[in-house]
Amino acid sequence: MIKLRLKRCGKKQRAIYRIVAIDVRSRREGRDLRRVGFYDPINNQTYSNVPAILYFLEKGAQPTGTVHDILRNAEFFQERIYN
């Protein structure tokens, strides 16, 4: 099973997170299938590759709770309703 979840990177006390598609059995820093965005909690910036996220969601990938909240705050799901 594939999940969309966060992968930590950056310096100490200055973390940023990549949003990645990864196998459920892999650890947090494990090998990802594809990078689909990033999230910077300090500056509250989000970048998401919408076609890639849609591709994985259509294939049955499940976002974790945190990734779901990030995408919801970025109004990702509202855009999909109207298109």
Beta strands, then each sheet from edge to edge (+ up, - down):
strand 1: 2-11
strand 2: 14-23
strand 3: 34-40
strand 4: 45-48
strand 5: 62-63
sheet 1: 4+ 3- 2+ 1- 5-
end
